[in-house]
Every structure is written in structure tokens, then in C-alpha cells.
Amino acid sequence: MRNMEDGLRTAIEELAAEAPLARDLTTVARTQGRRLRRRRRAMVGACALALVMAVAAPYAVLRDTRSAPEPPAQKPTTVPGNWWESPYQLPGGAIVTTVSSTSIDEPATLDEGDVVLDRSTGRYRVMDGNYGAATAAPVGDYVMALAATDASVLIFDGKGDEYDHIRTDSMMTPQWSPDGSRLLITTRKGYVLYTVATRQVLTQATPEAHRDCPQICFFTWLPNGREIAIGLRDPATKRKFGKPDKLQGIRIYAPETGEPVRTIPVPGVPIDEGAWSPDGRTVLAYDGSRSSYFSEETYLFDVVTGTKIATVTEGLDGLPQFLPNGQIIVFGTPRKLDTRIHDGTTGQVIGTITVPEAFTNRRVGVGLP
Amino acid sequence: MKQSLEDEFTAFVADRGQSLLRIAHALTGDRDAAQDLVQGALAKAYARWPRIHGDAEAYVRKIIYNDRVSAWRRPARRNEMTVADVPERAAHDRDVTDRIAIREALLKLPARQRAVLVMRYLEDRSVEETAEMLGCSPGTVASQASRALVKLRDLVGGRVASLGGAR
């Protein structure tokens, strides 16, 4: 792996070094920039004129406009088919709630788009639009989508209609609380806690958490749904540019107050939603001090002792996650097609299952019926 | 625009232009495409300069990365360096041969995956910084990077002995 990374780094540096010399960049940029500005002003003028026309137009004309077909709404659409025709069952009574798009460049199709479970119909549907990420709540009807173009989070209700729109300064993937009632969004200076039922947005600054967290720096929910966690690097160790941080533990916060409540001795970073076992005794985490985070293994740690129990996945595997019954599932990738089930206390593989090919190499969200 | 802001823009381009071109060339592998990419980003920056001049470099870099990734969706604008464009090297030099193979493979990756690798290996950016720059989640960055490495292995595996089974 190291040879490949070294070769890759050299190849990229060589490419960069062959860039043409910067000549006349300023002049051309000015000319094009002035043209852009003029165009923008013209568009603002046109919009203002259209607004005046709309206000001044007779009611009959306005009514005609209202009855015109509406443009396609940015909401999920129903897709007929096989596996997506009913909630897909996983071991331990879990179901698949989301199958992520293969990247935000991909079109909105069943095989490549963001697919979510519509609990009202029991079928899956494709989100219409490109999102940075989209996940259905593990419990309940709501779906979260991270806008691809700006730092905002869209909430869709059970019918697929937009329920709310949250603006933050971050594009990190929001994390659903285990009961699906709240969203946790790591921001540049802290986090945002969003309560779906009340639409309440609570913004907390956690400067010490961000100061002390390693390169992989985001909050996850603990399985109790009352606390949140973030990685903690060893502040005594000098950081080296481009090198992984030495990890010290995981710091736990009270989400309502933004206050740290304790630190657990796991020298790792919880990987994502689904990182914590339902009973809170083990956690799936990166060990950023061991290797490049781009080819990261994931490990199972004992939360009480901080002991590394097992290596659960290697770089070419999918991301593991806990199932509600305490087992761990690792969906297949093109390199490792089998979807594996691991014991949640030992990390050992206890079997493989067959899942639809469409799940391969995609992030599969898990929830309860 | 006020003269002081004009001067500031001129100074910014003089200071950062070459560095931006390096990023653009690593992303495109094509000199003209790199120049177009930087030129377009600087034009957008100029149009908004009074508002963004405090953080101009981040703004311009973000446009460069996102324009490149968006451009990928329009096949006519793909700017691939052909094998013939790769400088010829002595075939007996194993390291050089390996690097050329990696480079060819790199230029065949989808734009987003290449962007992730450029941010990681040229700019030494973290997952979070890469995610913010590309407008996606850290999980997407990590998975794109992982897929990129898998694809690179697929593309060069047979030709570069040092890439196989080193984990």
C-alpha cells in the first residue's frame, strides 16, 4: 500500500509540476469577470421586471399562470421493481432504509441514485436530485438530504415533501439519532442539533472539541440517544503535516448544553452512524494513528477498557455498521462481494448473506420496521 | 471596482496564479484545460471580488475543483492526456515505468475521485477539508478515495508489481 501511495503522490506532483506558466491570467480574468458581472446585473434587472409584470398583470392572467403545470418537484419518486417493492429484511429484524448514490455525479436511478424507503407504501423510491448524502431515519418517516451545492440540509417527510430546510456552515453528513427524532450536524465550530418534531435548531460551539479532535473530526450519537461523541487526539503530541494524529480517547458531550461529560479510553474515531453497539459496550472506530485514513481499516474496540478487540474491515471493504440485534454487517464491494455478518462482541465473521447486487459498493442505511 | 481592490486582485493572481495552475493541471492533465479552469475561476472571483477578497484563495480553489468535477458530466469537455502525451522514459527504469503507469491510470479516473486524490496527495488536505471543498460528506470522500485506489490497482495492477498484495 505504501508503495502505491508513494507512487501516486509522485505522479500527482509530477503532473502539477508540468503546469503551464501563469501568463496574462489577470487581464483575461478581468475581462471575463466584468462580462459575468454585467450578465448578473442584467439577470437581476430581468427578474425585477418580471416581478413588476406579475404584480401588475390582471387576475385572469395570474390565474392562468397558476393553472399551468408545475415544474418537477425536488422530491422522491416511486420506482417499480423487485427488491425495492417491500422493506428489505436483514438479520435481527432490521430493514434497509437507504441505499446511497454511488456519487453525487450520478443520475437519479435505482442503480445509482439515492434510494430511500417510503414507509407509507413499504416501497423504495429514488430521490429526485443530486445530494451530497441522503439517509432515512432509522425509525420514523423522515429523510435527510445534504444539498450538493451549498451547506444546507433538506428534511423530507413521509410523503416525500420538503418539510424543512436547515442552513449550516458545514457539509458534513448529518447523523440521525437512534430514535430518528433528531439530527446532529457537525459544523466548523461545533454542531447543530435539529429536533424534527418541533423544527427547533440548537447551535452549540465546542471550541475545545474541534481544537483537540483528530483529522477525522465529527460527532456521532451514542446508542442511548442522549449523548454525542467525538474523537480526541493526544494534545501533548506535536502534530505533523500530512501525518495521522495520535489518538487518546473519545470525548462524550451532552448535546443540549455542549458540555463535555466524560472521556472514554478508546484510541479511535467512531466511524459513522451505526458505529456503536446497541448496548454501548463496543464501538467501530478508525485508528488514525496506524495508517493513512484513505485506506483505513476499521476496528472493534471495547468501550470500557479501550482495548482493540478485532480488525473488522480493511480498506477495500465496505463500511461496517451495527445492526439492532448487536451484530455487525459489512456490505459487499466490487472487490469483496460477500456481505458479511460479524459478531458484535468479538468482531469475528459468523456468516455471509446474499443481498441485491444494487447494494454493492453503496452505503446502505439500516433501521427498524 | 475601487483601485485598491483592483490592485489587490492583481497581487492575488500574481502571488497565487501558479499554485492554482498546478492544482488545475494535476486535475486535468492538460495544459489548455488547466489554463481554462483557472481563468474561469479567477473571472468568477473577480466578478465577486469585493465580497470574497478576504478569503479569495479558498473561493477560487473551490471553484476550480467544482468546475472540474461538473465539467466531467459533459463528455465534450473531458480533457484526457493520451498515452502519447506522457513523456517517454527509459524502459529499464522500473520506478519511472511504474510512475508512468500510475499516472496514466490516474488520468483515467473519474473527476471526483481524481479531485479527492489531488487534495490528499498534492495539497495534504484532511478528509473534512476535502469534503467541504467538494461539497460532499466525509464519508463520500473516504469512499471515493477508497474506490479510486481500487480502480488504480485494477488499472495498473498487472504492470506494477509493487502494487499487489502489500496490505
Interface residues (C-beta under 8 A of the other chain):
Chain A: M1 R2 N3 M4 E5 G7 L8 R9 T10 A11 I12 E13 E14 L15 A16 A17 E18 A19 P20 L21 A22 L25 T26 V28 A29 R30 T31 Q32 G33 R34 R35 L36 R37 R40 S103 I104 D105 G132 A133 L146 A148 T149 D150 S170 M171 M172 T173 Q215 I216 C217 F218 F241 G242 D272 Y293 F294 S295 E296 E314 G315 L316 L319 T333 P334 R335 N361 R363
Chain B: F9 T10 V13 A14 G17 Q18 L21 R22 I23 A24 H25 A26 G29 R31 A34 Q35 V38 Q39 G40 L42 A43 K44 A45 Y46 A47 W49 V69 W72 R73 D95 D98 R99 I102 R103 L106 P110 A111 R112 L117 V118 R120 Y121 L122 D124 S126 V127 E128 A131 E132 G135 C136 S137 P138 G139 T140 A142 S143 Q144 A145 S146 R147 L149 V150 L152 R153 V160 S162 L163 A166 R167
